[in-house]
Amino acid sequence: MTKLKLGPITETKPVKVTVELPADLHRDLTAYADVLGRETGHPPTDPVRLIVPMLERFIATDRAFAKARRTITGSGGGPS
């Protein structure tokens, strides 16, 4: 079984955001949603719902960003 970086998508209060994606990125998001659904045993989620957890995961695992953030804020990397 594939080990994806994202886990199940949790239900949260929706916030409306408008963004334009290249068609190939949207196809990839749709494919990712299908694979994630199969892996978690859930129906495929709306690919748009993957964007926030993907961004959160990306930011949380970007060591260079964490280091730069600590340098800028002078703290342990928490929000200022």
C-alpha positions in Angstrom: 0.0 0.0 0.0 1.2 3.5 -0.8 2.2 5.7 2.2 0.9 9.2 1.4 2.0 12.3 3.3 -1.6 13.3 4.1 -4.0 11.4 6.3 -7.7 11.5 6.3 -9.2 15.0 5.7 -11.0 16.3 8.8 -14.2 18.2 8.6 -13.8 21.9 9.5 -15.8 25.0 9.1 -15.4 26.0 5.4 -13.9 29.3 4.3 -14.5 30.4 0.8 -11.3 31.0 -1.2 -11.0 31.5 -4.9 -7.8 30.3 -6.6 -6.9 29.4 -10.2 -4.9 26.2 -10.6 -3.2 25.0 -13.7 -5.1 22.1 -15.3 -2.3 19.6 -14.7 -2.2 20.4 -11.0 -5.9 20.0 -10.7 -5.6 16.6 -12.4 -2.9 15.6 -9.9 -5.0 16.8 -7.0 -7.9 14.7 -8.3 -5.7 11.7 -8.7 -4.3 12.2 -5.2 -7.9 12.5 -3.8 -8.7 9.2 -5.4 -5.6 7.4 -4.0 -6.2 8.9 -0.6 -9.8 7.7 -0.6 -8.7 4.2 -1.5 -6.0 4.2 1.1 -8.2 5.5 3.9 -11.3 3.5 2.9 -13.3 6.6 2.3 -14.9 8.0 -0.8 -12.6 10.4 -2.7 -12.7 13.9 -1.2 -13.1 17.0 -3.2 -9.6 17.7 -4.5 -9.9 21.4 -3.5 -10.1 20.2 0.2 -6.5 18.8 -0.2 -4.9 22.2 -0.7 -5.0 23.3 3.0 -3.6 20.1 4.5 -1.0 20.0 1.8 0.1 23.5 2.5 0.1 22.9 6.2 2.2 19.8 5.8 4.6 21.5 3.4 5.1 24.4 5.8 5.4 22.2 8.9 8.1 20.0 7.2 10.2 22.8 5.5 13.3 23.0 7.7 14.7 26.0 5.9 11.4 27.9 6.6 11.4 26.9 10.2 15.0 28.1 10.6 14.2 31.4 8.9 11.1 31.9 11.0 13.1 31.3 14.2 15.6 33.9 13.0 13.0 36.4 12.1 10.8 36.0 15.2 13.7 35.2 17.6 11.5 32.5 19.2 10.9 28.8 18.8 9.0 29.2 15.6 5.5 29.8 16.9 3.2 32.5 15.5 4.1 36.0 16.4 
